[in-house]
Amino acid sequence: MPNIWSEEFGAAADAPIVLVMGSMSQGILWPDEFVGRLAAGGRRVIRYDHRDTGMSDVIDFERDPYTWDDIKDDVLRVMDAHGLDSAHLVCHSAGGLLGQLIAVERPERVRTLTVIGSSPLGGGEGAVIMRALMGEPQPEGSLPEPTPEFVAFYRELIAAPPPRDRRERIERMIAEDRVLHGGGLPFDEDASRRLAERLYDRARDLDAAANHRLAAAAKPDFEPVGVLDRITAPTLVVEGTHEPAKPGHGTFIAERIPGARLMTINGMGHTLPPEVHEELAGAVLAHTADVTVR
């Protein structure tokens, strides 16, 4: 089993929140200020790096292939390592798929579920994005496709040669951050650069994160459509008004999970800029309050 880097904030006696970031993403993409707000609100907050990202182990995928089921099981391993029988799961992007799957398979381990900028489990979001990038029509009933700006950027990125050095890599990370930001709020390029430099410098191997794509290809769909009605954890679904990658997908999640509540944050895209921290942290604190441990 790979070693998974994690860190925690807040008092050990407080209700635990495990933050699950998206595909190919380090745990520090959960902003320090947002994490601090949760801890100050009386939560024990844990964030971690997925395998093949940040300071967690790098995997030789050809020798030891894995699927997203294994990445999902890493969430449970992090909980075990911190002595948690159950926790509130707060998940972003593809991390939301992991959270939904855990809530289906291991409901006793999920006190509440929060999914941010995510897609419905079994909805085929990867295929939707790929068809958009290839310029192919979407079948009737598909999830909404990404914005034209998102599609144009990633088409160009796929065709571009790999970055030659640290400077080029960081510039590309900033450009990607700008697109994912969505344009609904001012983009702070200096802050984006500081974050990109931090992500670059703490990663054991930035290129290893691409193994997540191989893991997704090994098992394209976690579960068939229709399993979300099995989720019993109280669920909060959050989506920004300027979501570029998965616009409108939050509605599909909220419609399929019994009792789920959909929250829309004005101006937010697919990232978590400072302007949304207070509103988002307040919503998470309210959602995770006064929940009976099963």
Secondary structure, DSSP 8 states (H G I E B T S, - for coil): -----EEEES-TTSEEEEEE--TT--GGGS-HHHHHHHHHTTEEEEEE--TTSTTS----TTTS---HHHHHHHHHHHHHHTT-S-EEEEEETHHHHHHHHHHHH-GGGEEEEEEES---TTS-HHHHHHHHHHT----TT------HHHHHHHHHHHHS----SHHHHHHHHHHHHHHHH-SSS---HHHHHHHHHHHHHH-S-GGGGGHHHHHHHHSS-SS-TT-GGG--S-EEEEEETT-SSSTTHHHHHHHHSTT-EEEEETT--SS--HHHHHHHHHHHHHHTSS----
